[in-house]
Amino acid sequence: MTVLGTIIEGKQLWQTIVWAIGSGVVLTFAFSVAIYGATRFADLNRDEKPLAAGFAAALGVLAFVACIGGVVAGIIVMTNK
């Protein structure tokens, strides 16, 4: 039991699980918002509503940038240990 306790750090394992689930949910949500913004942009652009289409495009781009930022932040955290 002592050997297993020194190999596996329970607190760090728990933090890894929580952060992995949390970031997975957040990044999935952000990517779904990016897809929503892109499809709304296409629909509104086709319906000749340029202002609403612009807002939908901005929403999609911001959500996609958030996704890329989350991935880059994850890579930086993993490589700086």
PyRosetta script that sets phi, psi and omega in degrees:
from pyrosetta import init, pose_from_sequence

init()
pose = pose_from_sequence("MTVLGTIIEGKQLWQTIVWAIGSGVVLTFAFSVAIYGATRFADLNRDEKPLAAGFAAALGVLAFVACIGGVVAGIIVMTNK")
pose.set_psi(1, -36.4)
pose.set_omega(1, -179.7)
pose.set_phi(2, -66.8)
pose.set_psi(2, -39.8)
pose.set_omega(2, 179.9)
pose.set_phi(3, -64.8)
pose.set_psi(3, -42.7)
pose.set_omega(3, 179.0)
pose.set_phi(4, -64.5)
pose.set_psi(4, -35.8)
pose.set_omega(4, 179.2)
pose.set_phi(5, -65.8)
pose.set_psi(5, -30.9)
pose.set_omega(5, 179.5)
pose.set_phi(6, -84.7)
pose.set_psi(6, -22.6)
pose.set_omega(6, 179.6)
pose.set_phi(7, -79.8)
pose.set_psi(7, -43.4)
pose.set_omega(7, -176.4)
pose.set_phi(8, -110.5)
pose.set_psi(8, 119.0)
pose.set_omega(8, 175.3)
pose.set_phi(9, -90.4)
pose.set_psi(9, 111.1)
pose.set_omega(9, -175.1)
pose.set_phi(10, -61.0)
pose.set_psi(10, -42.4)
pose.set_omega(10, -178.9)
pose.set_phi(11, -65.3)
pose.set_psi(11, -44.1)
pose.set_omega(11, -180.0)
pose.set_phi(12, -67.8)
pose.set_psi(12, -37.3)
pose.set_omega(12, 177.0)
pose.set_phi(13, -63.9)
pose.set_psi(13, -43.8)
pose.set_omega(13, 178.7)
pose.set_phi(14, -62.8)
pose.set_psi(14, -42.7)
pose.set_omega(14, 178.5)
pose.set_phi(15, -63.1)
pose.set_psi(15, -39.4)
pose.set_omega(15, 179.0)
pose.set_phi(16, -63.3)
pose.set_psi(16, -43.4)
pose.set_omega(16, 179.8)
pose.set_phi(17, -64.7)
pose.set_psi(17, -45.6)
pose.set_omega(17, -178.4)
pose.set_phi(18, -64.2)
pose.set_psi(18, -46.0)
pose.set_omega(18, -179.6)
pose.set_phi(19, -66.5)
pose.set_psi(19, -36.7)
pose.set_omega(19, 179.2)
pose.set_phi(20, -65.9)
pose.set_psi(20, -44.7)
pose.set_omega(20, 179.0)
pose.set_phi(21, -66.7)
pose.set_psi(21, -45.3)
pose.set_omega(21, -179.7)
pose.set_phi(22, -61.4)
pose.set_psi(22, -47.6)
pose.set_omega(22, -179.6)
pose.set_phi(23, -68.9)
pose.set_psi(23, -33.0)
pose.set_omega(23, 176.5)
pose.set_phi(24, -64.0)
pose.set_psi(24, -42.5)
pose.set_omega(24, 179.1)
pose.set_phi(25, -67.1)
pose.set_psi(25, -45.7)
pose.set_omega(25, -178.0)
pose.set_phi(26, -64.9)
pose.set_psi(26, -45.1)
pose.set_omega(26, -179.5)
pose.set_phi(27, -67.7)
pose.set_psi(27, -36.2)
pose.set_omega(27, 176.3)
pose.set_phi(28, -64.6)
pose.set_psi(28, -42.8)
pose.set_omega(28, 177.9)
pose.set_phi(29, -63.6)
pose.set_psi(29, -44.4)
pose.set_omega(29, -179.6)
pose.set_phi(30, -63.2)
pose.set_psi(30, -39.7)
pose.set_omega(30, 179.6)
pose.set_phi(31, -69.1)
pose.set_psi(31, -35.2)
pose.set_omega(31, 177.1)
pose.set_phi(32, -67.2)
pose.set_psi(32, -35.1)
pose.set_omega(32, 175.5)
pose.set_phi(33, -66.7)
pose.set_psi(33, -37.5)
pose.set_omega(33, 177.0)
pose.set_phi(34, -63.4)
pose.set_psi(34, -41.9)
pose.set_omega(34, 177.5)
pose.set_phi(35, -66.0)
pose.set_psi(35, -41.2)
pose.set_omega(35, 177.7)
pose.set_phi(36, -60.4)
pose.set_psi(36, -44.8)
pose.set_omega(36, 179.2)
pose.set_phi(37, -62.3)
pose.set_psi(37, -39.3)
pose.set_omega(37, 179.8)
pose.set_phi(38, -68.0)
pose.set_psi(38, -41.7)
pose.set_omega(38, -179.6)
pose.set_phi(39, -71.6)
pose.set_psi(39, -37.8)
pose.set_omega(39, 176.4)
pose.set_phi(40, -65.2)
pose.set_psi(40, -37.9)
pose.set_omega(40, 177.0)
pose.set_phi(41, -59.8)
pose.set_psi(41, -45.5)
pose.set_omega(41, -179.7)
pose.set_phi(42, -63.3)
pose.set_psi(42, -44.1)
pose.set_omega(42, -180.0)
pose.set_phi(43, -64.7)
pose.set_psi(43, -46.9)
pose.set_omega(43, -177.2)
pose.set_phi(44, -70.8)
pose.set_psi(44, -33.2)
pose.set_omega(44, 177.2)
pose.set_phi(45, -66.9)
pose.set_psi(45, -39.0)
pose.set_omega(45, 177.9)
pose.set_phi(46, -67.0)
pose.set_psi(46, -33.6)
pose.set_omega(46, 179.0)
pose.set_phi(47, -83.8)
pose.set_psi(47, 6.6)
pose.set_omega(47, 178.6)
pose.set_phi(48, 58.3)
pose.set_psi(48, 51.2)
pose.set_omega(48, 174.7)
pose.set_phi(49, -121.3)
pose.set_psi(49, 81.3)
pose.set_omega(49, -170.6)
pose.set_phi(50, -66.5)
pose.set_psi(50, -35.7)
pose.set_omega(50, -178.6)
pose.set_phi(51, -67.0)
pose.set_psi(51, -48.5)
pose.set_omega(51, 178.7)
pose.set_phi(52, -65.3)
pose.set_psi(52, -36.6)
pose.set_omega(52, 177.7)
pose.set_phi(53, -64.6)
pose.set_psi(53, -37.6)
pose.set_omega(53, 177.8)
pose.set_phi(54, -64.8)
pose.set_psi(54, -41.5)
pose.set_omega(54, 176.9)
pose.set_phi(55, -64.9)
pose.set_psi(55, -39.3)
pose.set_omega(55, 178.3)
pose.set_phi(56, -65.4)
pose.set_psi(56, -40.5)
pose.set_omega(56, 177.8)
pose.set_phi(57, -64.4)
pose.set_psi(57, -42.6)
pose.set_omega(57, 178.7)
pose.set_phi(58, -62.3)
pose.set_psi(58, -41.4)
pose.set_omega(58, 177.2)
pose.set_phi(59, -61.1)
pose.set_psi(59, -45.4)
pose.set_omega(59, 179.4)
pose.set_phi(60, -62.6)
pose.set_psi(60, -42.8)
pose.set_omega(60, -179.8)
pose.set_phi(61, -66.7)
pose.set_psi(61, -43.3)
pose.set_omega(61, 178.4)
pose.set_phi(62, -61.6)
pose.set_psi(62, -42.0)
pose.set_omega(62, 179.2)
pose.set_phi(63, -66.5)
pose.set_psi(63, -38.1)
pose.set_omega(63, 178.8)
pose.set_phi(64, -67.9)
pose.set_psi(64, -38.8)
pose.set_omega(64, 176.4)
pose.set_phi(65, -63.7)
pose.set_psi(65, -37.6)
pose.set_omega(65, 176.2)
pose.set_phi(66, -63.0)
pose.set_psi(66, -39.1)
pose.set_omega(66, 177.3)
pose.set_phi(67, -62.7)
pose.set_psi(67, -48.6)
pose.set_omega(67, 179.7)
pose.set_phi(68, -62.0)
pose.set_psi(68, -42.6)
pose.set_omega(68, 177.8)
pose.set_phi(69, -61.1)
pose.set_psi(69, -39.8)
pose.set_omega(69, 178.0)
pose.set_phi(70, -65.3)
pose.set_psi(70, -40.5)
pose.set_omega(70, 177.9)
pose.set_phi(71, -65.6)
pose.set_psi(71, -45.3)
pose.set_omega(71, 179.8)
pose.set_phi(72, -63.5)
pose.set_psi(72, -42.7)
pose.set_omega(72, 177.9)
pose.set_phi(73, -61.4)
pose.set_psi(73, -40.4)
pose.set_omega(73, 177.5)
pose.set_phi(74, -63.0)
pose.set_psi(74, -41.5)
pose.set_omega(74, 178.7)
pose.set_phi(75, -65.6)
pose.set_psi(75, -41.6)
pose.set_omega(75, 179.1)
pose.set_phi(76, -63.6)
pose.set_psi(76, -42.3)
pose.set_omega(76, 179.7)
pose.set_phi(77, -64.6)
pose.set_psi(77, -41.5)
pose.set_omega(77, -178.4)
pose.set_phi(78, -67.8)
pose.set_psi(78, -34.9)
pose.set_omega(78, -176.3)
pose.set_phi(79, -86.2)
pose.set_psi(79, -13.5)
pose.set_omega(79, 179.6)
pose.set_phi(80, -102.0)
pose.set_psi(80, 52.2)
pose.set_omega(80, 179.4)
pose.set_phi(81, -105.2)
pose.dump_pdb("model.pdb")
